[in-house]
Amino acid sequence: MKRPDRAILLQLAAAVFFALTWQLLSGTTNPVILPSFVSIMEALLSVLQLSAIPELPHALGITLMEIAGGFALSAGLAFIFAAALTLNRTLKSAYYPLFLFLFAIPHIVLFPLFIVSFGLGPLSKIAYGTFAGFPVMVLGMLASYTKVESPAIALARSMGAGSRKVFTKVVLPSAASGIVSTLRVGLGTVAVVTVVAEVIGSTDGLGFYLRTEFENFQTADYFALVIVIGAVVLLVNYSFTILEGRLGGQIRK
């Protein structure tokens, strides 16, 4: 019989320690503020059975749609802009500081503008996710392109290849792994800001129900929903990991 992996045993031990610590700490404070771990697990079961939140599947679909829309738009725009800045040094010199500035801005302070412009529905979350993920992926892709070794570029140029051909035949394939890593980071960014945006201002989605449970002092259900959201984000990231190899192969082609 195969013995359990040591890492798995350590992870299980850490989970048990966390659960016991939470249970003990919950007995020292107001259960409305910090419900017990047992009550959170009971609430989680109720949430998954659609007893506490019957609209959960619909809310999950809305959130995933918003994340997918924001990610697709930000990734597509980032690829176009990163390629343009790589091919044109003048554009890069002019606009690179702007992308650094956009990256440095706390995105949440601008979210009210998206609500005013697009309303409380999914469109504002998609636009906000696009805005948040765009500079992250532009800078990541540019960093991947600049790491391509110059001898390969010099060899291609010596054979008469122009800037576009060097980019498509040398730079892009060589930067494939970096692009995939950038997309992963961008996806995580879009997912997080989308849920946060739903919490702040929305009429549907997982974040909306998260805010509702908290406002109604249903903190056990609130923490249960936090677990569901965390699991969804991890599942999205895991799905991207599965597709990573295929995506890298397509980029290399």
Secondary structure, 3 states (H helix, E strand, C coil): CCCCCHHHHHHHHHHHHHHHHHHHHHCCCCCCCCCCHHHHHHHHHHHHCCCCCCCHHHHHHHHHHHHHHHHHHHHHHHHHHHHHHHHCHHHHHHHHHHHHHHHHCCHHHHHHHHHHHHCCCHHHHHHHHHHHHHHHHHHHHHHHHHCCCHHHHHHHHHCCCCHHHHHHHHHHHHCHHHHHHHHHHHHHHHHHHHHHHHHHCCCCCHHHHHHHHHHCCCHHHHHHHHHHHHHHHHHHHHHHHHHHHHHHHHHHC
